[in-house]
Amino acid sequence: MAACKDSTTPFSLELYHVSEELGFILPEPLQKLPPYYQPWMDIAHQVPELVLAHELRSRVNKMPQLSTQFLQKHRELRLAHLALSVMTMGYVWQESENDTVEMLPCTLAVPFWEVSQRLGLPPIITHADAVLANWRKKDPEGPFDMENLELLLSLPGGESVRGFFIVTLMVEIAAIPALRNIPKVINGARCGDSKAVATALEEISQSIDSMAVRLKLMQVHVDPSVFYGIMRIFLSGWKDNPCMPKGLVYEGVQTEPMEYSGGSAAQSSLLHCFDELLGVKHEDKSGAFLTRMRNYMLPAHKQLIQDISLQPSLRTFVQEQANEHLTEAFQKCVAKLLALRSYHITIVTRFITIPAAKARQLRNQSRDSEAEIISKAPTALEERGTGGTGMMSFLKTVRNQTRDALLPKTRKEMEHHS
């Protein structure tokens, strides 16, 4: 990079607990808590079986009231949050939408609240739990791939749950080169080094392309009928959810019910970082939802997104430089992000829209095993995401707003083709 007269400290990921090797992923998550917390772990490891046997609620109700004071390190808090969140989702949705609870018992609610407060996360399952802190390598020396990765804790849905969370983890891994290049773009733009910015943007484009390739693994490792009919309810929250219009009382925390959105891909910090870097503007409802999802991220990751948004506009820098190589690199980057979002719509169509239509059709017809699963799916969630949004309109709006970040010439061409 050319020598820079900018006297400010270079932008760096280190301040935000983002690692060069693993990005937002928690390095080497713990697999055990101190022995005092074994009653939690015993139940957390059995959530799918206990839900299936309709016994999870009674097990949780008999659980001892444990203090959170012996949880010291960040990794301990993350494993505790994961265990408590998996138990909570199983407890609330044990009977699907038929017999929801109004109160989470204090043996679960109080420690979950305390651990959440210490981490700066909400007391519900999040992307930071289920994906970023929920993995281990079977062979510690082996590669970071589908065959060598396992979940620490699971939810009902068998192999499709593993597929869903591990594929999502693989998408996070594919994004690491893009994250590493964000500081290079910011520092290069500050110094007026259009060559360095263009090179970094090309790296980001390739990385976003790899994310789309990894996302395609969903089609291989997740069964749409299992995702729609079994898994989805366990990722659903108690905000904007017709099954639980009042929210959930956390016993021993406060008497008023609280509302939280379920786990959602919008809680991954990746696309938020890319949007802020490339100047993608989300308006109105979709923007409000995405901003709210930042409260479901670890505070340091949320701060990174915020700090990227405070940098001078990259789009303006690209236009002012009027450098063909730089302009092309910027446009390609936005185009790849647009393609990723379009592909996400394809995935959602396959895993939610089509099964939802099938479910409506099948409720009064003969059943095979796939139909059996789908037809029992919660009706209240038919066209909603687990975060509580009306999904298709949300995703299409976000995609169109990504297209608007393209510089004028290319945008006209793309609008003409679509």
C-alpha positions, 0 to 999 in steps of 0.5 A: 500500500502507498505511504499514507499521510492519514494520521489516524490509527489504522482500522483493525479487526482486533478491537472487535474480537474478530479473529483473522483465522475464524472471523466471528466464529468462537475459536475452540468452543468448550465442550464441558462446564465446571462439574457444578453445572452438570445438571444443566448439561445432562438435560441439554444433551438430551433435548431432542429425545426429551422433547420427543418423549414429552418429558423435557418440561418435567425434567426442567421443572425438577432442575436445581436452582444453580448460581451463575457465579462459577462461570468465569471465562468467556467460553464458559459463558458461551457454552452456558448460554448455548445449553440454556437456550437449547433447553429453553427452546425445547421447553417452550415448544415441546408440544409445538404450537398446541400447548405453549407456556406462558412462563419459563420456570426460574430454575431456567429463567434466572440463570439464562437471564444472568448469563445473557446480561453478562454476554450482552445477548438476549435470553433466547437462542441466537446465531451466536449460540447455535452456529458460532459457538456450537461446533467441534472437530471430530479430528482436532487436526483435521479440516474445517469441513462438513465431514469433520464438524459436529454440533455440541448440542442439538434440537429436534430434527436429527441430521437435518439440524446438524446439516442446517447449523454446520452448513451455516458455519461453513458459510461463515468460514467462507466469509473470513477472507472478506472480513480480513479485507474490510480493513484494507478497503477502509485504510486504502480509501482513507489514503486515497490508494485506489489500487489497494482498495480495488484489490481488497474488493476483488478478494471480498467478491471471491469470498462472497462467491464462496459463501453462495457455493457453501450455502448450496450445501443446504440442498444436500444436508437439510431435508425441506420437510424436516426443516419446515415441519419439525425444526423451524418451530424450535428456532421461533421466538416470542415476538411477532409470533401469533402462537405466543401473542403475549411473549414469555414471562421469565419467572424470578426475573420480572413479572411482565412478559418479555418478547424476543425474536427467534434465531435468524440468518439476519443475526449473522454480522457478515452481511451487515458488515458488507452492507455498511461497507458498500453503502447498501441502504435498507429503508423502512420496515426491512431496515428496522428489522435488520437494525433490531437483529443487531441486538442479538449479536455480541456487543463487540460484533455489533460495534464493528458494524457500527464503526464500519458505518461511520467511515467515509462513503466508499461508494463516493470514493469510488465515484470520485476516483473515476478509476475503471479498475476500482469501479469494476471491483466495486460493482462486482462486489455489489453484484456478488452480494446481490447474487447471494441474496437472490440465492437465499430467496431460492433456498427460502422458496424451497424450504418454506414457501413450497412446503407451506403450500404443500401443507395447506394442500395436504391437510385434507388429503392422504398422507405419505411420511413427508406429507405427515411431517409437513401437514403437522407443521405449525400453521401460525408460522406458514409464511414467516421467518423464525425472526418473525418477519413476513419473509418473502417480501422482506427478502425481496426488498432487501435484495432490491435495496442491494441492487440500488447500491450499484453505480448508475450504469450497471444498475440500469443494465441489471434492471433491464435484464431482470 
